[in-house]
Amino acid sequence: MSNPFRIAIAGLGTVGGGVVKALAARGDELSRRAGRTLALTAVSARDKNKARGFDLPGWTDDPLSLARGDADLVVELIGGDEGIARALVETALANGKHVVTANKALLARHGRALADLAESKGVTLKFEAAAAGGIPIVKALREGLIAHGVDAVKGILNGTCNYILTEMESSGRSFAEVLKEAQAKGYAEADPTLDVGGGDTAHKLALLASVAFGTAPNFDAISVEGIEHITADDIAFASEFGFRIKLLGVARRVGDAIDQKVHPAMVKVRTPLANVSGAANGVMVDAGEAGSFFFSGRGAGEAPTASAVIADIVEAASGAVSPVFGRPAASLLPLKPADGKAAISPWYLRFEVLDVPGVLAAIAGNLADAGVSIESMIQRVRAPGAPVAIVMITHETSQACVERALKAIGPSDKVRARPCMIPMEAA
Ligand SMILES: NC(=O)c1ccc[n+]([C@@H]2O[C@H](COP(=O)([O-])OP(=O)(O)OC[C@H]3O[C@@H](n4cnc5c(N)ncnc54)[C@H](OP(=O)(O)O)[C@@H]3O)[C@@H](O)[C@H]2O)c1
């Protein structure tokens, strides 16, 4: 095969290292698939002397120089929505180089502008690894499920959160205990805020919504709630009602608008999403007349993420220059945010209250005033003097109504902790 396809990689950590190793191990077969020899010609990271277990062809201390060299494709695997990663991607595109990245934060924030730049230069910008790691969900939404349109995408997109929730369920331990253990085992970052706070899921959701609905990524329109406040009690109560708690990223068409939110949700056991356990990811796509499709697999880690990056590299090498978000950037629709608080579902509510007469009646009164009606209730008395847990499942009602009720209930001196509200998914 003549005319090698020159690849430069910036970032040689978990993902970059995996890509270099996969190219070394399967380069011949991958080149045959691409129809061109895939040649790794230059690499860059922070520290040349770090032990990595692979060669460093064309090493440079300056990642930006890769964007100005003779590579056909620059692979950005450094991370971060600003700084060197953004400069590298912008410079590479501006210099007419194809770009592959796993950087969800960068694309969620600057995806529209980068898509404009890539298209103006006639090059491709690919990001399969940025959402759900090894699961080929970007390609499925961008190309495979376009015939009838997509009504909703619902996913477990953060392995750290799913690992924590799964461990809390199986061991009965608290969020803090399980998080600490996950950090010790390397499953959670030293600063877990982006994962457990829902921000990482939101980055990925912004990208999935864009390819699903043909809209420009609109990260700022996503309402984000993490899992930090979920207690072992919530998980045990969920189980009693036949549900599991999962952190979901949900993007749903509502008329001509899109509702995007990240939040813990009660998911019925024996449904596909409820059975995504440990660090795995899962995505449910409702594709209109075509039906529902469920994808699951490893959403992070060296091999799964490298697998997605390699697929993008081979596609770029084979000459496919498809629009970044599935349609020409100029025709991407602005994402019109729906009123998320109007969304209707049954709700799980938990109150921690003093065991004194009249508390239950007061809560029921506030709920009724806000138009929230109760379907079932459990009251759990604990040690004498300790707060009582009251758990209610509501009939279908809007988030706005539930929030109105909780705003009235929360300040009572009989209520001992911030009430918890979690929507219950229909399926
Ligand atoms: N890890 C996953 O499972 C996963 C999954 C999906 C997407 N991603 C995304 O993939 C990207 C890379 O993640 P990762 O987990 O591979 O990160 P990582 O293990 O922390 O590796 C980052 C790499 O970037 C290099 N680097 C950092 N700052 C640099 C700078 N200023 N100049 C030059 N090089 C710099 C580091 O160099 P040194 O090695 O010399 O320190 C390292 O090689 C991120 O955008 C992440 O969100 C990761």
The ligand as an ORCA input file, in Angstrom:
! r2SCAN-3c Opt
* xyz 0 1
  N      -9.623      7.175     30.543
  C     -10.748      6.825     29.948
  O     -11.268      5.722     30.144
  C     -11.418      7.769     28.986
  C     -12.636      7.359     28.389
  C     -13.243      8.200     27.458
  C     -12.657      9.422     27.167
  N     -11.493      9.804     27.798
  C     -10.910     11.094     27.424
  O      -9.652     10.853     26.812
  C      -8.773     11.931     27.081
  C      -7.504     11.383     27.720
  O      -7.847     10.711     28.912
  P      -6.827      9.730     29.668
  O      -7.645      9.012     30.676
  O      -6.022      8.974     28.701
  O      -5.918     10.810     30.412
  P      -4.514     10.547     31.133
  O      -4.294      9.115     31.395
  O      -4.469     11.507     32.270
  O      -3.458     11.004     30.021
  C      -3.302     12.345     29.631
  C      -2.098     12.451     28.731
  O      -1.952     13.815     28.339
  C      -0.626     14.241     28.607
  N      -0.655     15.653     28.970
  C      -1.339     16.226     29.987
  N      -1.132     17.568     29.989
  C      -0.301     17.814     28.962
  C       0.301     18.981     28.446
  N       0.081     20.176     29.013
  N       1.112     18.876     27.378
  C       1.343     17.666     26.809
  N       0.797     16.529     27.235
  C      -0.013     16.603     28.306
  C      -0.121     13.384     29.731
  O       1.298     13.339     29.653
  P       2.195     12.421     30.648
  O       1.826     10.996     30.323
  O       3.587     12.726     30.262
  O       1.822     12.829     32.034
  C      -0.770     12.042     29.408
  O       0.021     11.323     28.505
  C      -9.569     12.894     27.957
  O     -10.185     13.875     27.146
  C     -10.633     12.014     28.589
  O     -11.792     12.710     28.953
  C     -10.872      8.997     28.693
*
